[in-house]
Amino acid sequence: MPPPGTEPSPGAWAPLRRPVFRTIWLAAFVANVGTWMQTVAGQWLLIEHHSTSLLISLVQSASSVPVLLLVIPAGVVADFLDRRRLLLVVQGVQTVLAGLLALLTAAGQTTPGVLLLFTFLLGCGAAAQLPAYQAMVSDLLPRAELGQGAALSSLGVNLARAVGPAIAGLLLAHLGVAWLFALNAVSFALFGIALLAAPAAGRTAASAVRAVSWASLEAGARYVRHAPAVRRILLRLVLFAVPANVLWALLAPLAEGRLGLGATGYGILLGAAGAGAVGGAILLPALRGRLSASRQLTLAGLVYGAGLLALAVTRDPAVAVAVLVPVGVAWIAVIAGLNATTQAFLPDWVRARALAVYQMVLFGVFAGSAAAWGAVATWAGIGRTFAVAGVLLLVTAVAGTRLPLRRTDLGDRTAIPDGVLPEATLAGRPDDPMEIVVRYQVPDERRDAFLDALHDLRTSRLRTGATHWALLSDATEPGLLIEQYRVASRADYLDQGEHRQTPFDHQVRERAEALADAVSTQRLLVLALPAPGSGLTGAAGRGRSSDRGRPSPA
């Protein structure tokens, strides 16, 4: 029984009991399966053209590079625009592109260059929709189920990444490449139809256009830069994905060249990995209860690395099939697990933008490593390439034990208004940078503890919008410490106070204030006279102070 006054935690599958979420989740899964069917079909088309390993691997690079280039601005738009409307437009464009590629292929007009061009264009669509779809969870579910919804959203995307190639491989021999491209077009259309059931957010295109500024682009990157938990997740993601991606980049030439398989055999290999991924998805909730996230990552890396080594030495298709099942389990455990952890950790105000940074890193790794492994295979051969990747993954898995994931269970991520001055009372122009000054009177015996607390407060300020932070000591008054930080504009100051402070940020600030005898907060300075090269953005302005304890010396 839960303690009195608390609600029981929703089950891992609870969001799927909600019809709208379930419909959109299933449709998004089908659309993502279609995308991976397209990738596999494209790679096999190049196999039929007797292309090199490098050219085959470039299919994955062509689909990943647009995400690397466009996902950050797409994340900004997704934080301000009606996400349903954005996704509907993207599905319409992708349906047309995929349908046109299917027609060209059926007519025998799809050359390697044409294929890579259409793959790149469809990748642009994926870049536009990724942050919007993953952040859309908060529009569809009550807050109590957001963590489970984020996990299921991540699971659907990454499960499709595993089973989509498997389905494509099994259908390839029976339907042919053109039909797989056509099925991809149908999957986009189905997702668009399902989105009609989602609620509109009421945001306008004009508000999104105004929001896409350098400052809003920078906010997501700044949040990630000053969130140690997210940085560690990204590091572990890169350490795993660089060597692991050799499988998805080069499994087609491994099947055709080393194992002597045709389209049907290739489909069976992909099906084995997909079956492992499905099993891994079912096991994930139980694994989270038994293993820490860091140990889960290490175990998955060891299993995947051993699987790559086995594929490097075997020429027996049956052995390859057996090896790919646990490899599929390990893949989904890492990719879906890290994505779900990131989504659940991020606060609402920056979720889409920070997820865009996550996706940029992930797809940047996919694009770069796919091309790199293709080049290595052209020079050294498929077997040696898999062996090198397997050894590298084993090394990074062991090294990762020295880089455990940081805590992400920081409680409610909902913003709590901080009580800022009304905009009408603020001097200066809306775009003027603002300097915020806070004075603390700290006794000597609590100075060290206070400095430790201010270190965490610094991270909180920078994470939620500050572009500069400093702590100064008054040379004429012992015990007086002055915190000074800068925000880019009046809008950033208001947004930081009203929409960006989570309960955790409040706790960090309150812990620092509790160590001071007096606090005079938020004296606001705006630019009065340009001063090139100076450390301050302004020297005059309008202030607000609030004292706690005895009167502040300021």
Order of alpha helices (4+ residues) and beta strands (2+ residues): alpha-alpha-alpha-alpha-alpha-alpha-alpha-alpha-alpha-alpha-alpha-alpha-alpha-alpha-alpha-alpha-beta-alpha-beta-beta-alpha-alpha-beta
